[in-house]
Amino acid sequence: MLLGNPSGAGVVHRDNYLLLRPQLAVGYSDSLRFPRWVSWHLSARDIGDVERGQFQPDPMLPKTLGFERVTPADYTRTGYDRGHNCPSKDRSVTREDNDAVFYMTNMTPQAHGLNAGPWQELESYCRELAQQGNELYIIAGHGFTKGMPDKRVGRAGVAVPDFGWKVVVVLPERRTGDDRTRITADTRVIAVRMPNISTVSKKDWREYRISVVEIEQATGLRFFTALPAPIAGALKNKVDFDRPAPSKAGGSGGTAPGSSSGKVWVNTRSGVYWLPGTQFYGKTKQGTYMTEAEAKAAGYRKAEQR
């Protein structure tokens, strides 16, 4: 939580309850039955070869506050994966570390195409950055386009979110000193919003890059509150589009033909355009990629969120 507490979570309210472990921090919502956000630090020293743990209820939720007990069975035969926020491999050096990310307070219902697709790909990319000598501050969570869940699963009534989001701050690793003092307006920030639907399975995670400000608007959370305001403002308005998506056909380097990097998707038939991470981004038959400025100049309008 070096960069702040996105929801101001504490130990009083069940819908904004703070769980602190050495491995991660969680802002948990009892009404949703999943975390509003999960925050953790990642370096190469966190990545090992311990076998995956077992899903289990979280014993840290106090019974005195009346939390609903979510169990692994609440996800069984629902059509949704027990989706990790902080992934297993990010805490795979010791048994204790790995067990900590298998509590149900770190899980959210995810469509398999998201969980095993671009969400997983970004997790792997973050570990690559860590193994290249960087340290990462990561915050992840899920949200609803209408502000409230339309669907629940399991005996406990776990809400099914419409999208997942992630914010990643990347620093060259240094083992001493306060990392906050090393963060500047030029620090790399990766922010994504991905729809929680199975049809995204073959999408590249880079197609869903947006700004942190857009995640704040979609979730009501506030990021980087522990940083000086000018630096926080610069980081929140960045989009990681200066780093193009590699061609899936050609491996790495360069941008694939028809790349969506930095662009919106225009449905030329309906006259609306879709931002990265929204429901019909890149999916309609009659469409093309262009910058948002070009779309507006051509008379296209921004699609309503769904």
N, C-alpha and C positions, 0 to 999 in steps of 0.2 A: 504493500500500500504506500510505497514511497512517493507516488505521484498524486495521491489523494484518495478520498472515499467517495466514489461516484454518486451514491445515493444518501450519504450521511447516515449510513446504517449504524445501529447501536444494539444494545442488549435489552431493550424494553419492548419494542413492537414486533409482533410476529411477522408482519409483512415487510419488514425492513431490518431483519435480524443479522447481526454481525457474528460470523464464525471465523475465528483466527486459529490457524494451525501453522507450524513451521513451514509446511509445504505450500500453503495457499491461503487466501482470504476470500470469504464468501459473503455476499449480501443476499440473504435468503428470504423468499416470500412464501409464507404458509398458505396464502390463498391460491397462489399459482402452483404450489407444491414443487417448485424448482427455483434456482437462484436467479435473481435479477442481474447479478454480475459475479464473476469469479476473477480474481487477480493473482498473478504469480510472476516470479522472476525465473528466467531461463538462461543457463550457461551450459557449456560443454560438460561441466562437472555434474550436472543433473541427469545426464543421459547414460544409462547402463544397459544391463542385460537381464535384470530381474524379470521373472515371469509375471504375466498379468495377474492381478488380484481377483477377488470375488466381490461382486456387487453386494452391498449390505446397507441397512438403515443407518442413519447417523446418530450415534449415542450422545453427541454434544448438544442436540436440541433438547432444551430442558422440559421435562414433563410438566413442571409447574405452570408453564405458559400455555399448555394445551395444544401443542403442535400436532397436526395430523401426521401419523406415521406412514411414510412412503417406503414401500418395499420393492425389491426387484420384480416381484410378481405383478405389480401394477402396470408393467410394460408388456407382460407376456400376451402374445397373440393380439396385440393392438395395431400392428402394422407399422409401429415406430420403434426405432432403436433407442437403447439407453445411451444417449449421446453425451460423451464427456465434454465439459467445458475446458477444464485443464486436462489435457490428454495423458493417458497412461505412460507413454514413452517419455514424457517430460519429467517424470518422477520415477525413474527406473533403476536407480543405483542401489537402494536398500528396500527390504520388504516393507518397512514402516512407511517409507515415502510413497511407495506404490499403493499400499492399502489406503492411504489418506485420500487418494483421488478416486477411489471406488465407492465412497459413501454416496448415497442417493442425493445428497445435497449438492453434488457436483454434476448431476445428470439432468438432461432436458430431453423430451421426446423429439427425435429427429427422424425425418424421412431417410430411408437408407441411402437414396441417391445423393443426398446432401452429406450425410455422415461419412460415407465411403467415397465421396467424390471431392468437390472443391474444398470442403471443410477439412478433410483429411490431408489434402494436398498442401494447404496453407500450413497445417501443423508440421508437416514434413519439411516445408521450406524454412520455417522458423528454426527447426533443429539444425538444418544446414547452415543457417546464419550463425547459430551458436557454435557449431563445430568449426566454423571458419575464424573464430576468435572474437565474436561479438557476445554481448549480453543483452537480453531482451526483457522489457517490462511489458507484460501482456494482460489485457483485460478482455473478457469474452462474456457474451450473454445472448439473450433472445428476446424478441418482442412481438408486438401485435400491431397490425396496420390500423385497426379500429380502436386501439387502446384497451380492448377487452378480448378474452378468449371466446372463440365460437365453438370449440370442441374440447372435451375432456376425456381422459382414458383411465382405466383401472378402478379398483375399489376406492382408492384415495381421491379420485377425481383430479388427476394431473392434467393441467392445462397444456394444450398443444399450441406452440407459437407459430406465427406466420413467417418469421425470418430469424436467422442467426446473425450476430455481428461480432466483430473482433477489432481491437485496437492494439497495435504493436509499436513500441518505441525501441529503436535499435541503436545501441551504443557500442563502440569498440571496447572490449573488456579491459577493465582495470580493477584489480582486487582490493585497492585501498581508496579511502576518501569517500566523499558523499557524491553519489551519482547525479543528484539533482543539480549540482554545480557544473556538471559537464554537459548538461542538456542545453542546447541553444536553439535559436530559430531555424538553424540549418540541419538539426537532427532529423534523421529519417523516421517517418511515421507511416505505417501501413494501416489503413482502416478499410474494412469490408462490411458489406451487408448482403447476405445470401438468402434467397427464398427457401423456405422449408418444404420443398417439394422434390419428388424423386427424379423429375425430368432434368435436373441440373447435373446429373451424374457425370456427364461428359464435358461439362464446362470447365474452363480454366479459372482458377480462383481469381486471377488478375482481372477478369471481366467484371468483378463485383467491387472494385475499389471505388471508394467515395471519400468524403471528408469526415473528420470527427464531428464537425458541426452538424452534419446531416444525421449522424447517429444520435447525437444529443436531441435533435428535433424529433426523431422517431421514437425515442425511449424516455425522454424526460430526465435522463441522467446528466451529470456534469463531470467532465474529465479534466485532469491536470490541475486540480484546485490547489495543489501544494506547490505549483510552480509560479514564478513571477508572471503577472498578468500579460505583459507584452510577449513573453515567450510562449505562454499557454495559447494566446490568441493566434500566434503565427502557426503553431503546430496544429491547432484545431482546424485551420482553414486550408491546410495542405491536402493535396491528393497525390498519390504515389504514381501518377501517370508518366512521370519522366523516366520510369523504368519499364520498358515495354514487355509485354508477354512474349515468351519465346514461341516459335512455331512448333506446334505439336508434331507436325510432319517432319520437320528438319532438326529436331532436338533443341539446341540452345542457340541464342544469339539472333538478333533481328526480330522483326515483327511479322507475324503470319499475314499472308494476303487476306485482305478484308478485315484486318484486326480492328477490334473495338476500343483499343487503348485510348483513353481520354475522350471518348465520344459517347453520345447518346444514341439510342436506337429509334429511328423514325418510322412509324407505320404510315407509309405514304398513301394508304387507302383511307384510313380514318382521320388522318391529319393531326395525330398526337405523337409525342415522343416519350420514350421511357428511359429512366436513369439506370445506371448499373445497379444491380441488386434488387430490382423490382420485377414484378410478376412476368411481364411479357418482353423483357429485355432480350433482343436478338431472336425472337421466336416467330414473329409474324412473317407470312410469305411475301407480302408486299411491303418491303422496307429497305432501309439503308442506314449506315452509320454516318454521322456528321457531328461536328462540335455543337454544343448547345447554342452558341451564338449564331451559327449558321442556321440551325433549326428555327430559332426565333425570327431571324431575318427573312426566312422563307415562308413565314406565316404559320408554322406548326406550333401547337400548344402542348404544354406539359400534361401528361396523363395523370389522372387522379390515382392516388395510392390505393391498392387493394390488399 
